[in-house]
Amino acid sequence: MWSFNGLTNGGTQSQLFSADVPPTSMFINGNTGGTQSYNASALAGVDGALFYPVNEYGTEFAFTDAFSVELFFKTIGDQSAVGEMQLVLQSEGFFRYAVVLNEGGEGNVRFAINDGLGVLPLVDIRSVSCRNFADGEWHYVLATYDPSAGTLGELSLTLSNEDGTSHVATVDIGAVFPGFAGLPSGVDSNMFIGRNTFSTLDDPRTFLGVIDEVQISSGIVDAGDRLGAIGSAPTPDPPPAETILAHWNMTPAPGLPDPVDGANPLTLDVRAAAGEGVNQGISCEPAEDDHLWMFNGLLNGGTLSQLFSADVPPIAMFANGNDGGSDSYNASAIAGVDGALFYPVGDYGTEFAFTDAFSVELFFKTFGDQSGSGIMQLLLQSEGFFRYTLVLNEAAPGAVRFAINDGVGVIPLADLSSRNYADGEWHYVLATYDPAVGASGTLTLTVANEDGSADTTTVDIAASFPGFAGLPAGVDANLFVGRGTFDTLVDPRTLIGLIDEIQISSGIVSETDRLGALPGSLLGDMDCDGDLDIDDVPAFVLALTDPVEYGIQYPGCDINNGDVVNTGDGVDGRDISGFVALLLGP
C-alpha cells in the first residue's frame, strides 16, 4: 500500500499510524492486530490517500468471480452523524466493490458491487441490526460475493463487534436486484483504503478513525484463513406481548406543514405497545412505530384540508373505548395524480407479510353512491404481487371482497354483496385469515354498517379453493391504503371516499382488542340473539367442534364470543369451563 498526501513532508509516523489495535479476542487462526493501525483521519482536509497502485502491481483485485474482503475498523468516538465514510473502494471513478460506513443510514455498514451497467447490488448490516457501528468501538468486517449462490449470486456481510456479538446479513441478488449482469471484466484504477479519492474537492469520504489488518481473498475465504472471530448473535428481544402490530388513526402527524410537501410520515402509528425491539428496516425506529407515508403529484404535496376530512365514523360504531378521532383520510384527494398513502417496507420492515393468521380492521365511507365507479382499493399488502387485499366493487357493484394469494395461482376470497356498501355511509370491516381452522384455513369477512346491522361470511378454503398452498414466505413491497399503486396509468383503483382507523394484528384479534362494535357481541352469546342462555349451548358446541359449519349455520355471529378464556387464542377446550361459568352466572 502506498500513500500520497498533502501533509507536510507527507506526514509523520505518529500522524499516519496509531498504537490502538483491535483486542486479541477479536482474532482467530493466530492473527493479531500487530503494533499499529492506520489512522485514516490524518488525511482529513488534505489531498491524498492510502492506496494500492495498480500501475505498479497489477489489477489482481479486479474480481469478476467470488471474493472476500476483511478488515477491522474503529471510529474516533461516535461518527454516525458525519456522513459517508469509505472503508474500502476498489477502483476510483468506476467502482467495482465498496465497503462504506454511514451510507445506508447513520452507523450502517454497506457492502456494494457494480456490474457497470447500472445495477448495483448491496447489502446493509442495518437490515438485521440497528446498532451504530460508527460508535468508537472496534468492529471486524467480512464481506463476500459468491456468484454461485442464490439467484445471480449472493452478497454476505458480517460485522463482529468488540463486545463479542455479531450480525450477518445476506442478499439474494437475483431476487432483490434483477438484471444484475455480474462483475465486468476490465482494467480498474487504484484501490483505496479509508478514503474515496485523492482530492478533497471530490467528496473524499475520509474515514474518521483507524483501520487495521485488511485482507482480500479470491473466492470465499475459508474459516481456517479468516482474520477475525465471528461472535455470537445478540440475544433477541422477547416476542410481542400482544398481537396488534399497528393502529393508524388517520389523523395528520403533529407538526405537518400546510402544504405537506416533503412531509413524511403523514399519519402515525398510535398503538401504545412496547417491548417489541426494533424493525427490520433501515430506519431502525422502534417496532411499535409503523407510520404511513405519502408521496403524491398534488401541488406541493397537497394541503391538509385536501388530504384529511373531519367526517369520522359515529361513536356507536366503535368498541373498547375506541373512537374516530378528529380526522379521516380522504383517499379521493389523489384521484387523477400519481401517489399513494403507504407503509414503507424499506424503512420499517415487512412485519405485515403474514404467513400465519392475521386480522385487518378499518372503517370506510364513499362519497355518495360509488357502486358504479369501478373497482376501488381499501387496502393492499404488497404492490405487484399481492399477499392480501380488501377491495370494493370487484365482486359486484357495492360488494366488499377479502382475498389472499398463495403466489402459485390459487387466490381464496370471501365476498359480501348482500347490500351496497359503496352507499355513502360508514362501514366497519373486519377481515381474518385463520390457517388453523379446517384443512387449509378459513377466511372470515364481516362488515358492520352505520345503521346498526352487520353481515358476515366465512369461507372454508379447502372446500372452495382446493390446492391452496398457504401464504408464502418472502419479501413484500409496500402496503397501500385507499389505492392499488402509485401510477395513475396502471389502474390505481383510488377509493372515492374516506378511510379511518386502520388496525392490523397478527393472529385473530380478540374481542377486547377490536376497534369496531359488532351486533350481538356479548361474550358467550353464540347464537347472537343478544342473550346468554341455554340456547347458546348447541352453538358453542358447534363452534368448538366445527368452526366452519358454525360460520355457515350462524352467519353474522362472531365465533369469538365463545373465546372466553385466554381471549385471542380462538375457541378451544380451555373455554368450556369459562362458558359454563358464564351460563351459571355469579
Secondary structure per residue as TSV (DSSP state, phi and psi in degrees):
chain	resnum	aa	ss	phi	psi
A	1	M	-	360.0	134.6
A	2	W	E	-108.8	165.1
A	3	S	E	-140.6	126.1
A	4	F	E	-115.4	134.5
A	5	N	E	-156.5	166.2
A	6	G	-	-94.4	12.7
A	7	L	S	-69.3	156.7
A	8	T	G	-58.3	121.3
A	9	N	G	56.6	26.2
A	10	G	G	82.1	2.7
A	11	G	-	90.2	158.9
A	12	T	-	-98.7	164.0
A	13	Q	H	-57.0	-40.7
A	14	S	H	-69.5	-23.5
A	15	Q	H	-76.5	-45.0
A	16	L	H	-86.9	-16.5
A	17	F	E	-129.9	157.9
A	18	S	E	-134.8	148.4
A	19	A	S	-82.4	-1.2
A	20	D	-	-80.3	113.1
A	21	V	-	-128.0	161.0
A	22	P	-	-63.0	147.7
A	23	P	-	-64.8	150.6
A	24	T	G	-58.1	-30.6
A	25	S	G	-63.6	-16.5
A	26	M	G	-86.2	-3.1
A	27	F	B	-107.7	158.9
A	28	I	-	-134.9	173.9
A	29	N	T	59.3	31.1
A	30	G	T	79.4	4.1
A	31	N	-	-77.9	156.8
A	32	T	-	-142.9	175.3
A	33	G	-	-86.5	4.0
A	34	G	-	65.6	-150.7
A	35	T	S	-105.0	-15.4
A	36	Q	-	-146.7	156.4
A	37	S	E	-122.0	165.0
A	38	Y	E	-88.4	126.4
A	39	N	E	-90.5	87.7
A	40	A	G	-63.4	-28.1
A	41	S	G	-68.6	-12.2
A	42	A	G	-61.0	-25.4
A	43	L	G	-93.5	1.7
A	44	A	T	-60.3	126.8
A	45	G	T	91.2	-4.0
A	46	V	S	-130.0	158.1
A	47	D	S	-66.8	149.5
A	48	G	E	142.8	174.9
A	49	A	E	-172.1	154.7
A	50	L	E	-95.9	124.5
A	51	F	E	-149.3	160.7
A	52	Y	E	-97.9	115.7
A	53	P	-	-82.8	106.0
A	54	V	H	-57.9	-40.9
A	55	N	H	-64.2	-24.3
A	56	E	H	-89.5	-37.8
A	57	Y	H	-119.7	-10.2
A	58	G	-	99.5	178.3
A	59	T	S	-107.6	44.5
A	60	E	T	-69.7	-12.0
A	61	F	T	-98.1	6.5
A	62	A	-	-85.1	67.2
A	63	F	-	-66.9	143.0
A	64	T	S	-116.3	-10.2
A	65	D	S	-118.2	-161.9
A	66	A	-	-61.1	145.9
A	67	F	E	-156.6	167.1
A	68	S	E	-137.2	142.4
A	69	V	E	-125.6	130.5
A	70	E	E	-128.7	145.8
A	71	L	E	-167.4	164.0
A	72	F	E	-114.0	141.7
A	73	F	E	-144.2	157.7
A	74	K	E	-152.9	125.3
A	75	T	E	-80.2	158.8
A	76	I	S	-84.8	93.7
A	77	G	S	72.6	-166.2
A	78	D	-	-78.6	113.6
A	79	Q	-	-116.9	24.0
A	80	S	T	-68.9	-21.4
A	81	A	T	-103.8	9.2
A	82	V	S	-93.5	-1.1
A	83	G	-	99.7	-178.4
A	84	E	-	-64.4	137.6
A	85	M	E	-132.7	129.7
A	86	Q	E	-83.6	133.8
A	87	L	E	-98.2	-54.2
A	88	V	E	-139.4	139.3
A	89	L	E	-138.8	117.8
A	90	Q	E	-91.1	108.2
A	91	S	S	85.9	102.1
A	92	E	S	-62.6	147.8
A	93	G	S	87.0	-97.7
A	94	F	S	-80.9	118.2
A	95	F	-	-93.0	140.8
A	96	R	S	-93.5	-45.0
A	97	Y	E	-152.9	156.9
A	98	A	E	-153.1	146.7
A	99	V	E	-121.5	123.0
A	100	V	E	-138.6	147.9
A	101	L	E	-106.0	140.7
A	102	N	S	74.4	8.4
A	103	E	S	-81.3	-41.1
A	104	G	S	-89.5	12.3
A	105	G	S	143.3	160.7
A	106	E	T	-62.3	124.7
A	107	G	T	81.7	1.7
A	108	N	-	-81.0	151.5
A	109	V	E	-112.7	131.1
A	110	R	E	-121.8	136.5
A	111	F	E	-117.4	124.4
A	112	A	E	-135.4	149.6
A	113	I	E	-128.3	170.5
A	114	N	-	-143.5	124.3
A	115	D	-	-86.5	-1.5
A	116	G	S	79.3	-1.7
A	117	L	S	-119.1	15.2
A	118	G	S	103.6	-2.4
A	119	V	-	-106.5	120.7
A	120	L	-	-122.9	83.9
A	121	P	-	-60.1	144.5
A	122	L	E	-150.4	157.7
A	123	V	E	-134.9	134.2
A	124	D	E	-110.1	131.6
A	125	I	G	-67.5	-20.9
A	126	R	G	-71.1	-12.1
A	127	S	G	-69.8	-19.5
A	128	V	T	-121.8	-11.2
A	129	S	-	-146.6	130.7
A	130	C	-	-96.1	25.3
A	131	R	-	-73.5	149.7
A	132	N	-	-88.4	113.0
A	133	F	S	-92.0	-2.3
A	134	A	-	-101.8	51.4
A	135	D	S	-107.7	6.9
A	136	G	S	84.8	9.9
A	137	E	S	-111.6	161.4
A	138	W	-	-76.4	140.8
A	139	H	E	-137.7	141.3
A	140	Y	E	-104.6	130.4
A	141	V	E	-110.9	131.9
A	142	L	E	-127.2	112.2
A	143	A	E	-118.2	128.6
A	144	T	E	-133.3	148.9
A	145	Y	E	-123.3	124.2
A	146	D	E	-126.0	100.6
A	147	P	T	-68.5	-12.1
A	148	S	T	-91.0	-7.4
A	149	A	S	-100.3	152.4
A	150	G	T	62.3	-153.8
A	151	T	T	-104.2	113.1
A	152	L	T	69.1	15.3
A	153	G	-	108.0	173.1
A	154	E	E	-140.3	137.9
A	155	L	E	-102.9	138.1
A	156	S	E	-131.7	137.7
A	157	L	E	-134.1	122.0
A	158	T	E	-118.1	132.7
A	159	L	E	-120.6	120.2
A	160	S	E	-112.0	136.4
A	161	N	E	-113.0	161.5
A	162	E	T	-61.8	-25.2
A	163	D	T	-83.9	4.3
A	164	G	S	92.4	-2.8
A	165	T	B	-93.1	165.4
A	166	S	E	-148.2	162.5
A	167	H	E	-139.8	139.2
A	168	V	E	-129.9	129.5
A	169	A	E	-125.9	136.8
A	170	T	E	-129.4	152.3
A	171	V	E	-134.7	126.2
A	172	D	E	-79.2	109.3
A	173	I	H	-60.7	-45.0
A	174	G	H	-63.8	-32.8
A	175	A	H	-74.2	-34.9
A	176	V	H	-103.8	-29.2
A	177	F	S	-128.3	66.5
A	178	P	T	-61.5	147.5
A	179	G	T	93.2	-3.3
A	180	F	-	-60.1	128.0
A	181	A	-	-98.0	6.8
A	182	G	-	88.2	167.1
A	183	L	-	-73.9	130.3
A	184	P	-	-80.8	153.9
A	185	S	-	-78.1	160.8
A	186	G	S	147.1	173.2
A	187	V	-	-98.1	118.8
A	188	D	-	-87.5	161.5
A	189	S	-	-90.4	-163.9
A	190	N	-	-65.3	155.1
A	191	M	E	-95.3	136.7
A	192	F	E	-112.7	145.5
A	193	I	E	-119.1	123.6
A	194	G	S	70.0	18.3
A	195	R	-	-164.6	155.3
A	196	N	S	-100.4	-26.1
A	197	T	-	-166.0	166.5
A	198	F	S	-69.1	-43.2
A	199	S	-	-82.8	136.8
A	200	T	T	-71.2	-13.3
A	201	L	T	-87.0	-5.6
A	202	D	S	-117.6	45.7
A	203	D	-	50.0	68.8
A	204	P	-	-69.3	-17.9
A	205	R	-	51.7	45.6
A	206	T	-	-60.7	131.3
A	207	F	-	-76.4	123.4
A	208	L	S	-93.3	79.7
A	209	G	E	171.3	-162.3
A	210	V	E	-119.3	146.9
A	211	I	E	-125.9	139.2
A	212	D	E	-141.6	152.7
A	213	E	E	50.3	71.8
A	214	V	E	-90.5	128.6
A	215	Q	E	-134.2	130.8
A	216	I	E	-124.3	131.9
A	217	S	E	-129.4	143.1
A	218	S	E	-78.7	141.4
A	219	G	S	79.7	-179.7
A	220	I	S	-86.7	117.5
A	221	V	-	-58.3	134.7
A	222	D	-	-74.6	150.0
A	223	A	T	-57.0	-32.3
A	224	G	T	-74.4	-11.7
A	225	D	T	-109.6	-4.8
A	226	R	-	-67.4	147.2
A	227	L	S	-76.3	-46.9
A	228	G	B	-106.0	154.9
A	229	A	-	-84.5	141.0
A	230	I	-	-95.5	117.0
A	231	G	-	-75.2	-177.3
A	232	S	B	-82.9	155.4
A	233	A	-	-69.3	144.3
A	234	P	-	-60.1	151.9
A	235	T	-	-63.7	124.6
A	236	P	-	-68.3	155.4
A	237	D	-	-66.5	153.3
A	238	P	-	-64.4	155.1
A	239	P	-	-64.4	158.9
A	240	P	-	-56.1	143.8
A	241	A	S	-77.8	-15.1
A	242	E	S	-143.2	170.5
A	243	T	S	-92.5	-15.3
A	244	I	E	-71.3	120.6
A	245	L	E	-96.4	-30.9
A	246	A	E	-157.1	145.7
A	247	H	E	-139.0	110.8
A	248	W	E	-104.3	117.8
A	249	N	E	-89.1	2.7
A	250	M	E	59.1	31.5
A	251	T	E	-102.7	139.9
A	252	P	E	-55.0	141.1
A	253	A	-	-60.6	141.2
A	254	P	T	-56.9	139.3
A	255	G	T	82.5	6.7
A	256	L	-	-62.5	135.8
A	257	P	-	-73.7	167.5
A	258	D	S	-134.7	105.5
A	259	P	S	-70.0	168.6
A	260	V	-	-98.4	24.0
A	261	D	T	-50.7	122.6
A	262	G	T	76.1	8.2
A	263	A	-	-87.2	107.7
A	264	N	-	-133.0	134.5
A	265	P	-	-80.2	164.8
A	266	L	S	-87.6	-42.5
A	267	T	E	-136.8	141.7
A	268	L	E	-95.1	154.8
A	269	D	E	-78.7	115.7
A	270	V	-	-98.8	2.5
A	271	R	-	-62.1	133.7
A	272	A	-	-98.8	93.1
A	273	A	-	-146.4	130.9
A	274	A	-	-121.5	178.7
A	275	G	-	78.4	20.9
A	276	E	-	-105.2	11.8
A	277	G	-	75.4	-141.0
A	278	V	B	-128.6	158.2
A	279	N	-	-70.7	158.6
A	280	Q	S	-95.0	38.9
A	281	G	S	-121.1	173.8
A	282	I	T	-74.9	-12.7
A	283	S	T	-71.4	-31.4
A	284	C	-	57.1	28.5
A	285	E	-	-75.2	159.8
A	286	P	B	-55.6	148.1
A	287	A	T	-62.8	-22.8
A	288	E	T	-77.2	-4.1
A	289	D	-	-109.9	100.5
A	290	D	-	-124.0	85.8
A	291	H	-	-87.5	158.7
A	292	L	B	-98.8	135.1
A	293	W	E	-109.3	166.6
A	294	M	E	-138.0	127.9
A	295	F	E	-121.8	136.4
A	296	N	E	-157.7	165.6
A	297	G	-	-96.0	14.8
A	298	L	S	-69.0	157.8
A	299	L	G	-58.8	119.7
A	300	N	G	57.8	23.9
A	301	G	G	85.4	1.1
A	302	G	-	89.0	159.1
A	303	T	-	-98.2	161.4
A	304	L	H	-60.3	-37.4
A	305	S	H	-69.8	-22.1
A	306	Q	H	-76.2	-44.1
A	307	L	H	-86.2	-17.2
A	308	F	E	-130.5	157.4
A	309	S	E	-134.6	147.9
A	310	A	S	-82.7	-1.1
A	311	D	-	-80.9	112.3
A	312	V	-	-126.9	161.2
A	313	P	-	-61.8	147.0
A	314	P	-	-65.0	149.5
A	315	I	G	-60.0	-27.0
A	316	A	G	-65.2	-17.8
A	317	M	G	-85.5	-3.6
A	318	F	B	-103.7	160.7
A	319	A	-	-130.9	164.6
A	320	N	T	58.2	34.3
A	321	G	T	78.3	6.3
A	322	N	-	-78.9	162.0
A	323	D	-	-153.3	176.9
A	324	G	-	-86.0	2.7
A	325	G	-	64.3	-151.9
A	326	S	S	-101.0	-16.1
A	327	D	-	-144.1	157.4
A	328	S	E	-125.1	164.8
A	329	Y	E	-90.3	127.2
A	330	N	E	-90.8	89.2
A	331	A	G	-62.3	-29.8
A	332	S	G	-70.4	-10.3
A	333	A	G	-60.9	-28.4
A	334	I	G	-104.5	14.7
A	335	A	T	-62.7	128.4
A	336	G	T	94.0	-6.2
A	337	V	S	-128.6	158.6
A	338	D	S	-65.7	149.4
A	339	G	E	144.9	173.5
A	340	A	E	-172.3	152.9
A	341	L	E	-94.3	125.8
A	342	F	E	-151.1	159.4
A	343	Y	E	-96.1	116.0
A	344	P	-	-82.9	103.2
A	345	V	H	-57.4	-39.6
A	346	G	H	-61.7	-24.7
A	347	D	H	-97.9	-33.8
A	348	Y	H	-115.3	-11.1
A	349	G	-	98.8	175.2
A	350	T	-	-106.6	45.7
A	351	E	T	-72.2	-11.4
A	352	F	T	-96.3	7.1
A	353	A	-	-85.9	67.8
A	354	F	-	-66.2	143.5
A	355	T	S	-116.8	-10.5
A	356	D	S	-118.9	-162.6
A	357	A	-	-61.4	146.4
A	358	F	E	-156.4	165.4
A	359	S	E	-136.3	140.4
A	360	V	E	-125.9	132.2
A	361	E	E	-128.9	144.4
A	362	L	E	-165.4	162.3
A	363	F	E	-113.0	141.8
A	364	F	E	-144.1	159.5
A	365	K	E	-154.1	126.4
A	366	T	E	-83.8	160.6
A	367	F	S	-84.3	96.1
A	368	G	S	71.1	-164.3
A	369	D	-	-79.6	111.8
A	370	Q	-	-114.1	20.3
A	371	S	T	-65.2	-22.8
A	372	G	T	-99.9	13.8
A	373	S	S	-96.2	7.2
A	374	G	-	87.7	-177.9
A	375	I	-	-68.8	134.2
A	376	M	E	-131.9	130.7
A	377	Q	E	-84.6	133.4
A	378	L	E	-94.8	-48.6
A	379	L	E	-154.8	141.6
A	380	L	E	-140.6	119.5
A	381	Q	E	-91.0	108.4
A	382	S	S	86.3	101.8
A	383	E	S	-62.5	147.3
A	384	G	S	86.3	-96.2
A	385	F	S	-80.4	119.3
A	386	F	-	-93.9	139.7
A	387	R	S	-92.0	-45.0
A	388	Y	E	-153.7	157.3
A	389	T	E	-151.5	147.9
A	390	L	E	-120.1	124.9
A	391	V	E	-142.3	148.0
A	392	L	E	-109.3	139.9
A	393	N	S	74.4	9.0
A	394	E	S	-83.2	-46.8
A	395	A	S	-72.6	-33.2
A	396	A	S	-171.7	161.1
A	397	P	T	-55.9	123.9
A	398	G	T	84.3	-1.9
A	399	A	-	-83.0	153.9
A	400	V	E	-110.1	133.2
A	401	R	E	-123.7	136.5
A	402	F	E	-118.0	124.7
A	403	A	E	-136.8	149.4
A	404	I	E	-126.9	168.6
A	405	N	-	-141.6	123.6
A	406	D	-	-85.7	-2.8
A	407	G	S	80.9	-3.5
A	408	V	S	-125.9	25.4
A	409	G	S	106.8	-5.2
A	410	V	-	-107.9	123.6
A	411	I	-	-125.6	87.6
A	412	P	-	-63.9	145.1
A	413	L	E	-147.6	153.9
A	414	A	E	-126.4	129.5
A	415	D	E	-119.3	141.0
A	416	L	E	-121.6	119.9
A	417	S	-	-140.7	20.2
A	418	S	S	-73.3	-15.1
A	419	R	S	-146.5	173.6
A	420	N	-	-87.9	110.5
A	421	Y	S	-90.3	-6.8
A	422	A	-	-98.6	51.9
A	423	D	S	-108.6	6.8
A	424	G	S	86.2	7.7
A	425	E	S	-109.8	161.8
A	426	W	-	-76.8	142.4
A	427	H	E	-137.8	141.5
A	428	Y	E	-105.5	128.1
A	429	V	E	-111.7	131.1
A	430	L	E	-125.3	115.9
A	431	A	E	-122.3	128.9
A	432	T	E	-133.0	148.0
A	433	Y	E	-122.5	123.9
A	434	D	E	-126.5	100.1
A	435	P	T	-71.7	-10.5
A	436	A	T	-84.3	-9.8
A	437	V	S	-101.2	131.6
A	438	G	T	74.0	-173.9
A	439	A	T	-71.9	-36.6
A	440	S	T	-128.3	11.2
A	441	G	-	100.6	174.5
A	442	T	E	-132.4	151.6
A	443	L	E	-108.4	134.8
A	444	T	E	-126.3	129.7
A	445	L	E	-125.7	122.4
A	446	T	E	-123.7	135.6
A	447	V	E	-126.4	117.8
A	448	A	E	-99.5	136.5
A	449	N	E	-108.9	159.7
A	450	E	T	-61.5	-25.6
A	451	D	T	-82.1	4.6
A	452	G	S	95.2	-8.5
A	453	S	-	-86.9	169.9
A	454	A	E	-151.0	152.6
A	455	D	E	-131.8	141.4
A	456	T	E	-140.3	143.4
A	457	T	E	-137.5	141.6
A	458	T	E	-122.2	131.6
A	459	V	E	-116.7	124.2
A	460	D	E	-80.6	109.7
A	461	I	H	-62.6	-44.2
A	462	A	H	-61.8	-37.7
A	463	A	H	-73.1	-38.3
A	464	S	H	-97.5	-24.8
A	465	F	S	-135.8	68.9
A	466	P	T	-60.9	146.2
A	467	G	T	91.6	-1.5
A	468	F	-	-59.0	128.2
A	469	A	-	-97.8	5.6
A	470	G	-	88.3	166.0
A	471	L	-	-73.6	130.5
A	472	P	-	-81.1	152.2
A	473	A	-	-74.3	155.0
A	474	G	S	151.8	172.4
A	475	V	-	-97.0	119.2
A	476	D	-	-89.3	161.6
A	477	A	-	-84.2	-167.2
A	478	N	-	-67.1	155.9
A	479	L	E	-91.6	133.8
A	480	F	E	-111.8	144.5
A	481	V	E	-120.3	122.2
A	482	G	S	70.6	18.5
A	483	R	-	-165.6	151.9
A	484	G	S	-100.2	-19.0
A	485	T	-	-166.5	165.1
A	486	F	S	-69.6	-38.9
A	487	D	-	-84.5	126.1
A	488	T	T	-68.7	-17.3
A	489	L	T	-87.5	-2.0
A	490	V	S	-121.2	48.9
A	491	D	-	50.3	69.2
A	492	P	-	-68.9	-18.2
A	493	R	-	56.3	43.9
A	494	T	-	-64.7	131.7
A	495	L	-	-72.1	126.5
A	496	I	S	-91.7	81.8
A	497	G	E	167.0	-158.4
A	498	L	E	-118.4	150.5
A	499	I	E	-131.2	138.3
A	500	D	E	-142.0	153.0
A	501	E	E	49.4	76.0
A	502	I	E	-95.5	132.6
A	503	Q	E	-134.0	131.2
A	504	I	E	-123.1	132.2
A	505	S	E	-130.5	143.5
A	506	S	E	-79.9	143.9
A	507	G	S	79.1	-177.0
A	508	I	-	-90.5	116.2
A	509	V	-	-59.0	135.3
A	510	S	-	-76.0	160.3
A	511	E	T	-59.6	-34.2
A	512	T	T	-76.9	-14.1
A	513	D	T	-104.4	-6.1
A	514	R	-	-65.9	147.0
A	515	L	S	-76.2	-45.7
A	516	G	B	-101.3	155.8
A	517	A	-	-88.3	137.1
A	518	L	-	-116.2	134.6
A	519	P	T	-57.2	138.5
A	520	G	T	76.7	13.9
A	521	S	-	-82.1	67.1
A	522	L	-	-108.3	122.5
A	523	L	T	-54.6	123.4
A	524	G	T	93.3	-13.8
A	525	D	-	-80.8	89.7
A	526	M	S	-86.7	-18.0
A	527	D	S	-103.5	4.8
A	528	C	-	56.9	40.4
A	529	D	S	-100.1	6.6
A	530	G	S	87.1	-1.6
A	531	D	-	-124.8	154.8
A	532	L	-	-109.8	106.0
A	533	D	S	-151.5	-172.4
A	534	I	T	-62.2	-22.6
A	535	D	T	-66.9	-16.8
A	536	D	H	-81.8	-12.4
A	537	V	H	-63.0	-51.2
A	538	P	H	-60.0	-37.8
A	539	A	H	-67.2	-37.6
A	540	F	H	-64.6	-43.8
A	541	V	H	-61.1	-41.3
A	542	L	H	-65.3	-41.6
A	543	A	H	-62.0	-34.4
A	544	L	H	-74.0	-38.4
A	545	T	H	-96.7	-29.2
A	546	D	-	-149.9	79.6
A	547	P	H	-58.5	-33.9
A	548	V	H	-65.2	-46.2
A	549	E	H	-65.0	-34.4
A	550	Y	H	-58.3	-45.4
A	551	G	H	-62.9	-30.4
A	552	I	H	-76.7	-43.8
A	553	Q	H	-77.4	-24.9
A	554	Y	S	-125.8	62.9
A	555	P	T	-62.3	138.2
A	556	G	T	90.1	-11.7
A	557	C	-	-87.7	150.1
A	558	D	-	-96.6	111.0
A	559	I	G	-60.4	-23.8
A	560	N	G	-71.4	-6.6
A	561	N	G	-62.3	-20.7
A	562	G	G	-91.0	-4.3
A	563	D	-	-87.1	78.4
A	564	V	-	-100.4	-11.8
A	565	V	S	-123.6	132.9
A	566	N	S	53.0	56.3
A	567	T	T	-54.6	138.9
A	568	G	T	109.4	-11.3
A	569	D	S	-104.3	10.9
A	570	G	-	84.9	172.2
A	571	V	S	-82.8	121.2
A	572	D	-	-147.1	-174.7
A	573	G	T	-59.9	-25.7
A	574	R	T	-69.6	-15.2
A	575	D	H	-85.9	-9.7
A	576	I	H	-61.4	-49.1
A	577	S	H	-63.9	-38.4
A	578	G	H	-66.8	-38.7
A	579	F	H	-65.0	-42.6
A	580	V	H	-62.4	-41.0
A	581	A	H	-62.2	-39.2
A	582	L	H	-63.7	-41.7
A	583	L	H	-62.8	-42.4
A	584	L	H	-72.7	-23.8
A	585	G	-	76.3	178.9
A	586	P	-	-68.0	360.0
